[in-house]
Amino acid sequence: MLPSVFKTCIPREEILAGELSPELFAAKLRLVVEGKAPHVYQDPTAFFGNTFATAGLKTLISEVFGRLVGAAVGSPIIRLETSFGGGKTQSGNCFMAYC
């Protein structure tokens, strides 16, 4: 049996201190585009330091940038189909961090 998540995961300091603000937790892509988002979403180093790159996000990045450099990678049309909390905004923020 696998160990409990409570034994294997250590919460981040801001969570333990009760300092995780809803503004940081729930990103708003519009604010990122306008340059008004919190630092963690505006600074690529901070953003990627706080973002777990899932297999899906890695595939998305690979396909988008593959297409941009002229490689026939994946479909030319990408439809993000995820439920609430599935990473659609995070994916958008990822590409804004590269701009």
N, C-alpha and C positions, 0 to 999 in steps of 0.2 A: 504494500500500500504506500502511496505517496504521502510525504509529510504534509501537514496542514499548511495552508497559506499563511496562517498566523505565526508559524514557526519559520517559514522560509522568506517572508517579505518584511522588510523594515520600512515603515512609512518615512517620507521625506520630512525634513526638519520643520518646514512651514505647516505641515499637517499636524505634527505632534504639538506644535506651539499654538495651534488653532488660528493660524494667520493666513490660510489659503482663502483669498477673497473670491467671491463669485465672478468678478470681472476677469480674473486670471483663469479661472476654471472654464468658463464659457466664452470662448473666443467669438468675436464678431468680425467676419471677413471685411465688412464695409469699413470698419475702423482701421484695419490693416491697410487696405487700399488707400485710405485717406491719410495715412501716416499718423493716426491718432490713437493707435492701440497701445496697450501696456508694452513696456520694454521687451518682455519675453517673446512677444510676437513680432516686434519690429527688428530686433537684432538677430541675424541668422545664426550666430554662434549660440546665443541663449536659446533660440527656438529649437535648434537641432539637439542641443544639450538636454532639453526637456522633452524631446519627442522620441518615443520608441518606434523605430522603423519596422513596421510589420511586413510580412511577405507581400501583402497587397499594396502597401505604400511603395515598397521597393519596385514592384512590377510596374506600378503607375508611373513612377519617376523614370524608369528605364524606357518605357514605351513612349512617353511624352518627349523626353530628350532624344531618344532614338529617332523619332519623327522629325524633330527640329534640325537634326544634323543630316537628314536625308536617308537614313536607314529605314528599310521597310520592316519596322518592328511593330507587331501587334496591329490592332485595328486603327484606322484613321479617326474613328469616332469612338469616344469613351463615354459610357454612361455609368455614372456612379450610383449603384443601387445598394444602399445600406440602410439599415434601420436607424432610428434615433440613437445618437451616440456612436455611429458606425465609422466616423472619420471623414465625412464629406468636407466639413469646414477645415479640418486639420490638413486635408489634402490640398485645398485651396491655399491655405496659409503656407504650406510647404513651397508651392510655386512662387508665392509672393516673396518669400525669403530669398529666393534666387534672383529676383528682379532688382 
